[in-house]
Each structure stands twice: as structure tokens, then as C-alpha cells.
């Protein structure tokens, strides 16, 4: 190769190089990227610009719905941070073909948010909107299943606006919406849902039997499941569970209730009030039911009671009881359906405000050789009476006992010469009752 040719080649390269230097003094180098956008060979004076005059972003969503947002309709503008510039050396332009020159510019967009909201809300994107629906549990043909979630087409306005503004900044004219849609928070296959379905289908056939003596109640199926809180993984709802047990108590408790009693020689009489009968402990029984439900299996529960009776069922008095007719001033003690004791008595004096109360009471204690003390009818002096047998029947000091100052019983003695409320009974008769009667035996007091 001659010297002249070499000089020609070098001269040509130099001319091209210098031409490049001249060109890249005014234009961006190859492989120039601004915010990941290729801005190579752009006029340096405008390379950083984001010309948004009459620029439009079209947001395309599901079902081919779209919103067209012209920049001027939302008063969109953008500011370039001060002192932002491209630091490029035109003399290195050949090397720029092999290296990437990246810049990150923190553009400051501004717009009228109210107008953007109005434009979007009035667009097709917000017409015929279906909100997302979580996968849930439904009963189908007698068993529980997880239903499919519904994704819907409802957009998250904040996410949508952020996407649109970002596309204005990036000068992207069209954006396909996806992440901007609201999503169901629970989908089919959710582990908790699947566990709940298994439990529900087991509970659907589970029977929790309440042993109420002669009566039985069974909690099962829809009634059982209605007690469960689906918002809390189908754990028992405390209020609903307690209400169920409380309603059982209302249905079966007999404490102080009105009773129809077959009185000796009279027939049916109505008696209400007193301290005898069943009374369920609602809170403790509720705790038992909760524990049984947690086992997800059938079982029998014996309710916890604060008060009990000698018998269960419609007639909780049974065949052993003490019967007292204030009108006839007579008392009977029946044991296992057989008359064991019959006697005349003297009860509380109604003329002095001391009438013996009516109701269904019970023998709650038995004591020997007691002294009964209290205020006499004069309201000043006090009595202190020894008794051989004391059988209290309520919690207000009323009981059955003997006295050493009476020789006559029955008739109308009680009217003007009655007791302070107790049932005065001949020694031999009260002894017979005392020796036989058990604690808890009902005592029915009535007027015939």
C-alpha cells in the first residue's frame, strides 16, 4: 500500500470522525437512554423535553372499553428539574456505539386531578361496572362447596390515574390496563376456605344432643351452622351460641314457673313462684357446647344447672312431695306416690300480715333442736322458740316445724292466732316427715 493511499484513508477517517464530533455536539450520542427510553440522535436542546401539547393517552381496558385523555383536558404539564443536563463528550462518539449511556430524570408532572377524575368517571371504563366477588362457601344440593371468585371489571381509581400520568411522562400514547383492576381478596383454592368446607360438611351431619332428662334437644344441620361465624373461619359466634343455650333455658327451666298441680281431694290448682325447679347455668353450658363444636363430631351434653329438681319433663315434681293447702290448713307428704303423712297444721296469720307464701318450694335443709328467733307481732319484743325439727322450705325463714305451745291444729286457728309464716305441725307428724323426707323434695303451697 502506497503512502498516498494510507494518507487518503487516514484523512477520510479523520473527516468522518470530525464530522461526528461536529454532529454529536448538537445531538445525543448513540445508546442514549433517558428513563429507559431510547433517545439516541435526538437534538440535545430538546432531548430532555416531554412535549405534551395536544398529547393524548388512551387507556384500554376489559371488554374493549377505553378512556381517551387529551393533555389539555386535564391541564397537564411537566417540569424538568433545574440543573438537569446531558453530560456527553462528542469526541467519544465512536465508543458510544458499544456502551450504554443512561440517565434518570425526575420529571415533575402536574395536572388538574378533579378534571381527570371527571373524565375517567364519565368514560366507558366506568360504565356497567361489576365489582370483584370473593370465592365463598355455598350450600348446593345439600352439601357445602367453594364457589368461583368473580374478577369483575372495577378499576382502582388511584392506580388508574397513576398509570395514566406515568404514560404521559413516558409519552406513551396507549396503555393496556391490567394491574389497575380491583382483585378479589379470596380465590378458589384458598386453604382456609377448603378447611372450612370440610368442617361445614362434617357439621352438617353432626348432632349435638342435649340430655334434658325426659326431654332431648338436638342441634344439627342448618341450625348448628347458623351459629357459626363465617367471617371468623366458621368459629362459633359467642353471642349466637349463648342465645341458643339461653333459649333452651327459657324453654326448659322450671324454677319459679307456673304449674298445674293435682291437689289432694280438690283436683287441679295453679301454683306459681317459689324456689323449686330447674335453672340452667347458661354460661357454663355454653362453654360445653363450644367445646363440643370444636371437636367437629357428634356428642351428648348434659347441661350445667344452678338449681335442680327431683324429676324432669313436664312434671318435675314427681311422685315424692309435700303438699300444703292453706285454705284447708292441711298438709300431706307423699313418698313414691303413696301417702306417708297427713296432718292438720297452723300456718302464717294473714290478719297480721304474716300469711304463709304460696308457690313451689323445696326442702333445702333439715336441722334438729333449733331455736327460731324473730320479732313478735307487737314489733317490739322478740320470740325465741325451741323446736325439735326444723325443715326450711324457702330462703326467707319459712319452714315446717313443731311447737311446744300448741295443742290444736287445723280449722281457722291460723286466722287470728297463726304463726309468723311457718307451718306449725304436730310433733309426731313433723318427726315422721323429717325422718323420711330428702333434701330437694318439692313443697307445694296453695289455696284451694
C-alpha positions in Angstrom: 0.0 0.0 0.0 1.5 3.3 -1.0 2.0 6.2 1.3 -0.6 8.2 -0.7 -3.3 5.6 -0.1 -2.6 5.5 3.6 -2.8 9.2 3.9 -6.1 9.1 2.0 -7.6 6.5 4.3 -6.5 8.3 7.5 -7.8 11.6 6.0 -11.2 10.0 5.3 -11.4 8.6 8.9 -10.4 11.9 10.3 -13.0 13.7 8.2 -15.7 11.2 9.4 -14.6 11.5 13.0 -14.6 15.3 12.9 -17.9 15.3 11.2 -19.2 13.0 14.0 -17.8 15.3 16.6 -19.5 18.2 15.0 -22.8 16.3 14.7 -22.8 15.0 18.3 -22.1 18.4 19.7 -25.7 19.1 18.9 -27.3 15.6 19.0 -27.3 12.9 21.6 -24.8 10.0 21.4 -25.8 6.5 20.2 -27.3 4.3 23.0 -28.5 7.3 25.0 -31.4 6.3 27.3 -33.5 8.7 29.4 -35.7 7.0 31.9 -35.2 3.7 29.9 -36.4 5.4 26.7 -34.0 5.4 23.7 -33.3 9.0 23.0 -30.3 8.4 20.6 -29.6 11.0 17.9 -32.0 13.5 19.4 -31.5 17.2 19.4 -29.7 17.9 22.7 -31.7 21.0 23.3 -34.9 19.1 23.3 -33.8 15.6 24.3 -34.9 16.1 27.9 -38.2 17.7 26.9 -41.5 16.0 27.3 -43.6 17.9 24.8 -47.2 17.3 25.9 -49.0 19.9 23.9 -52.0 18.1 22.3 -50.7 14.8 23.5 -53.2 12.1 24.2 -53.1 8.9 26.3 -55.6 6.2 25.5 -56.3 3.7 28.3 -57.7 0.4 27.0 -59.4 -2.0 29.5 -61.5 -5.1 29.6 -64.3 -5.6 27.1 -62.6 -3.2 24.7 -63.6 -0.3 26.9 -61.4 2.7 26.8 -60.8 6.2 28.0 -59.2 8.9 25.9 -57.4 11.6 27.9 -56.0 14.6 26.0 -53.4 16.5 27.9 -55.2 19.8 27.6 -58.4 18.4 29.0 -56.7 17.8 32.4 -54.4 20.9 32.2 -51.4 18.5 32.1 -47.8 20.0 32.2 -44.4 18.8 33.2 -41.4 20.5 34.7 -37.7 19.4 34.3 -35.7 19.7 37.5 -33.3 22.6 37.4 -29.6 21.9 36.5 -30.7 18.7 34.7 -28.4 18.2 31.7 -26.8 15.5 29.5 -23.1 15.2 30.2 -21.8 13.8 26.9 -18.4 14.2 25.2 -18.8 14.4 21.5 -15.2 13.3 21.0 -16.1 9.9 22.3 -18.9 9.3 19.9 -17.3 6.2 18.2 -17.1 4.4 21.6 -20.8 5.3 22.3 -21.9 2.7 19.7 -20.6 0.0 22.1 -21.7 1.4 25.5 -25.0 2.4 27.0 -25.4 6.0 28.4 -28.3 6.0 30.8 -30.0 9.0 32.6 -32.7 9.1 35.2 -34.7 12.3 35.2 -37.2 13.0 38.0 -39.8 14.9 35.9 -42.4 16.8 37.9 -45.8 16.4 36.2 -48.8 18.5 37.3 -52.5 18.2 36.3 -56.0 19.0 37.4 -57.0 16.0 39.4 -60.6 16.9 39.6 -60.9 17.1 35.8 -59.0 13.8 35.4 -61.5 12.2 37.8 -64.5 13.5 35.9 -63.1 12.5 32.6 -62.5 8.9 33.8 -65.7 8.5 35.7 -67.7 9.5 32.6 -65.7 7.2 30.3 -66.8 3.7 29.2 -64.3 2.3 31.7 -66.7 3.1 34.5 -70.0 2.0 32.8 -71.7 -1.3 33.7 -69.1 -2.0 36.4 -69.0 -5.4 38.1 -67.2 -5.3 41.4 -65.0 -8.3 42.2 -66.6 -11.0 44.3 -64.6 -13.3 46.6 -64.8 -17.0 46.4 -67.1 -18.1 49.1 -69.0 -21.1 50.5 -72.5 -22.0 49.5 -74.8 -25.0 50.1 -75.5 -26.8 46.9 -77.7 -29.9 46.8 -77.3 -30.5 50.5 -73.5 -30.1 50.7 -71.2 -27.2 51.0 -68.9 -26.1 48.1 -66.5 -23.3 47.3 -67.9 -21.1 44.6 -65.7 -19.4 42.0 -64.5 -15.9 42.5 -65.6 -13.1 40.1 -62.9 -10.8 38.9 -65.3 -8.2 37.5 -64.2 -5.0 35.7 -64.0 -2.5 38.5 -60.9 -0.2 38.4 -58.9 1.1 41.3 -59.1 4.9 40.5 -55.9 5.7 42.3 -53.9 3.0 40.4 -55.6 4.0 37.1 -54.7 7.7 37.5 -51.1 6.8 38.4 -50.8 4.7 35.3 -52.2 7.4 33.0 -49.8 10.1 34.4 -46.8 7.8 34.1 -47.7 7.2 30.5 -47.9 11.0 29.9 -44.5 11.3 31.4 -43.2 8.5 29.2 -45.1 9.8 26.2 -46.8 6.5 25.6 -49.9 7.1 23.7 -51.6 3.8 24.5 -51.7 1.7 27.7 -53.3 -1.7 28.2 -54.9 -1.9 31.7 -54.4 -4.9 33.9 -52.9 -4.3 37.3 -55.3 -1.4 37.7 -58.3 -3.6 38.2 -59.5 -4.5 41.6 -59.0 -8.1 42.5 -61.0 -10.5 44.8 -59.1 -11.0 48.0 -60.1 -14.6 48.3 -59.9 -17.0 45.4 -60.9 -20.7 44.9 -58.2 -22.9 46.3 -57.8 -20.7 49.4 -56.6 -23.1 52.1 -58.8 -21.6 54.8 -61.9 -21.9 52.6 -61.1 -25.5 51.8 -60.7 -26.3 55.5 -64.0 -24.5 56.3 -65.8 -26.6 53.6 -64.6 -29.8 55.2 -65.7 -28.6 58.6 -69.1 -27.4 57.3 -69.8 -30.7 55.6 -69.0 -32.5 58.8 -71.0 -30.2 60.9 -73.9 -30.6 58.5 -74.3 -34.1 59.7 -73.1 -33.6 63.2 -75.7 -34.0 66.0 -75.1 -32.3 69.4 -77.7 -33.8 71.7 -78.8 -32.1 74.9 -79.7 -34.6 77.6 -82.6 -32.8 79.5 -83.8 -35.9 81.4 -87.1 -36.9 79.8 -86.6 -34.4 77.1 -84.0 -34.2 74.3 -82.9 -31.4 72.0 -80.7 -31.9 69.0 -78.6 -29.2 67.5 -77.6 -30.1 63.9 -77.6 -29.1 60.3 -78.6 -25.6 59.3 -79.4 -24.7 62.9 -75.9 -25.6 64.0 -74.2 -23.9 61.1 -76.2 -20.7 61.7 -74.4 -20.4 65.0 -71.0 -20.3 63.3 -69.3 -17.0 62.2 -68.3 -17.3 58.5 -66.3 -14.1 59.0 -64.1 -15.8 61.6 -63.3 -19.1 59.9 -66.6 -20.6 61.0 -65.8 -20.5 64.7 -68.9 -20.3 66.9 -70.3 -16.8 67.2 -70.3 -16.2 71.0 -73.5 -14.2 71.0 -75.4 -16.6 68.8 -74.2 -19.6 70.7 -75.2 -18.1 74.0 -78.6 -17.1 72.6 -79.2 -20.7 71.5 -78.5 -22.0 75.0 -80.4 -19.2 76.6 -83.5 -20.1 74.5 -83.1 -23.7 75.7 -83.1 -22.5 79.2 -86.2 -20.4 78.6 -87.9 -23.4 77.1 -87.0 -26.0 79.8 -86.2 -24.0 83.0 -89.0 -24.5 85.6 -87.6 -22.5 88.6 -90.5 -20.4 89.9 -92.7 -21.2 86.9 -96.4 -21.6 86.9 -97.5 -25.2 87.5 -100.7 -27.1 87.3 -100.9 -29.4 90.3 -103.3 -32.2 91.1 -104.2 -31.3 94.7 -105.4 -33.9 97.1 -109.2 -34.0 97.2 -109.5 -30.9 95.1 -108.1 -31.6 91.6 -106.1 -29.2 89.5 -104.9 -26.0 91.1 -102.4 -23.4 89.6 -99.3 -22.6 91.6 -96.6 -20.1 90.6 -93.5 -18.8 92.2 -91.2 -20.4 94.7 -87.6 -21.7 94.7 -88.1 -25.2 93.3 -87.3 -26.2 89.7 -84.6 -26.5 87.1 -82.4 -23.5 86.2 -79.7 -23.9 83.6 -76.4 -22.3 84.0 -76.3 -20.6 80.6 -72.6 -19.6 80.6 -71.2 -22.9 81.7 -73.5 -24.9 79.4 -72.5 -22.6 76.5 -68.8 -23.4 77.2 -69.6 -27.1 76.9 -71.4 -26.6 73.6 -68.4 -24.6 72.3 -66.0 -27.3 73.2 -68.2 -30.0 71.5 -68.4 -27.9 68.3 -64.7 -27.5 68.3 -64.3 -31.3 68.1 -66.4 -31.3 64.9 -68.1 -34.5 65.9 -71.4 -35.7 67.3 -71.8 -35.9 71.1 -74.2 -35.6 74.1 -74.2 -32.7 76.5 -75.6 -32.7 80.0 -76.4 -29.1 80.8 -75.0 -27.5 83.9 -77.6 -26.3 86.4 -77.6 -23.7 89.1 -80.9 -25.2 90.5 -82.2 -28.7 90.1 -85.4 -30.6 90.7 -86.2 -34.1 91.8 -87.8 -35.1 88.4 -87.6 -33.9 84.8 -90.0 -33.5 82.0 -93.4 -31.8 82.0 -94.0 -32.8 85.6 -90.8 -32.1 87.5 -92.5 -32.5 90.9 -92.6 -36.3 90.6 -94.2 -38.6 93.0 -92.5 -37.6 96.2 -93.5 -34.2 97.6 -95.0 -32.3 100.5 -98.4 -30.6 99.8 -99.9 -27.8 101.9 -103.3 -26.3 101.4 -103.6 -23.0 103.3 -107.3 -22.9 102.8 -107.9 -26.3 104.4 -105.0 -26.0 106.8 -103.8 -29.5 105.9 -100.5 -31.0 104.9 -99.7 -34.2 103.1 -96.5 -36.0 102.5 -96.4 -38.4 99.5 -93.5 -40.7 99.0 -93.2 -42.6 95.7 -96.8 -41.8 95.0 -98.1 -43.3 98.4 -99.5 -41.1 101.2 -97.0 -41.3 104.1 -98.2 -38.5 106.3 -101.4 -36.5 106.6 -101.9 -33.8 109.2 -103.6 -30.6 110.2 -101.4 -27.6 110.6 -101.4 -23.9 111.6 -99.8 -21.6 109.1 -99.0 -17.8 109.0 -101.5 -15.4 110.3 -102.9 -13.3 107.4 -104.6 -10.9 109.8 -101.2 -9.7 111.0 -99.6 -9.6 107.6 -97.8 -12.9 108.1 -99.6 -15.2 105.7 -97.6 -18.2 104.5 -96.5 -17.6 100.9 -97.8 -19.8 98.1 -95.5 -21.4 95.5 -93.5 -24.4 94.8 -90.7 -24.6 97.3 -88.3 -27.3 98.4 -86.7 -28.9 101.5 -83.3 -27.4 101.4 -82.1 -28.3 104.9 -83.1 -30.4 107.9 -82.0 -29.5 111.4 -82.6 -30.9 114.9 -83.0 -28.9 118.1 -83.0 -25.4 116.7 -84.1 -22.1 118.2 -86.2 -19.9 116.0 -85.8 -16.2 116.7 -87.5 -13.1 115.4 -89.7 -10.1 116.1 -93.1 -10.6 117.7 -96.2 -9.1 116.1 -96.0 -6.1 118.5 -92.9 -5.0 116.6 -91.0 -4.5 119.9 -90.4 -7.8 121.7 -88.7 -10.8 120.2 -89.5 -14.5 120.3 -87.0 -17.3 120.9 -88.8 -20.6 120.4 -87.1 -24.0 120.7 -88.1 -26.6 118.1 -87.2 -30.3 117.8 -87.4 -30.4 114.0 -86.7 -27.6 111.6 -87.3 -28.1 107.8 -86.8 -24.7 105.9 -88.6 -24.5 102.6 -87.6 -21.1 101.2 -84.8 -18.6 101.7 -86.8 -16.2 103.8 -87.2 -18.1 107.1 -90.3 -20.1 106.3 -90.2 -23.7 107.3 -92.1 -26.7 108.8 -91.5 -27.3 112.5 -93.1 -28.5 115.7 -94.1 -26.1 118.6 -94.5 -26.8 122.3 -97.3 -24.3 122.9 -100.0 -25.7 120.6 -102.4 -28.5 121.3 -104.9 -27.8 118.5 -104.3 -27.6 114.7 -106.3 -27.0 111.6 -109.6 -25.2 111.1 -109.4 -21.5 111.3 -106.9 -21.2 114.1 -104.4 -19.6 111.8 -106.8 -16.7 111.2 -106.0 -14.5 114.2 -103.8 -17.0 116.0 -101.4 -18.1 113.3 -97.7 -18.3 113.1 -95.2 -15.7 111.8 -95.4 -17.5 108.5 -94.0 -21.0 109.3 -96.0 -24.2 109.2 -96.7 -25.3 112.8 -97.0 -29.1 112.8 -97.8 -31.7 115.5 -94.6 -33.3 116.9 -95.3 -36.9 115.7 -96.2 -35.7 112.2 -93.2 -33.4 111.6 -91.0 -36.1 113.0 -92.3 -38.6 110.5 -91.7 -36.2 107.7 -88.3 -35.2 109.0 -87.1 -38.8 109.2 -88.2 -39.6 105.7 -88.0 -36.6 103.5 -84.9 -36.0 101.4 -83.2 -32.7 100.6 -84.6 -31.2 97.4 -88.1 -32.6 97.9 -90.6 -30.2 96.5 -93.1 -28.5 98.8 -96.3 -27.2 97.0 -98.2 -24.5 98.9 -101.5 -23.3 97.6 -105.0 -22.0 98.3 -107.8 -24.4 97.2 
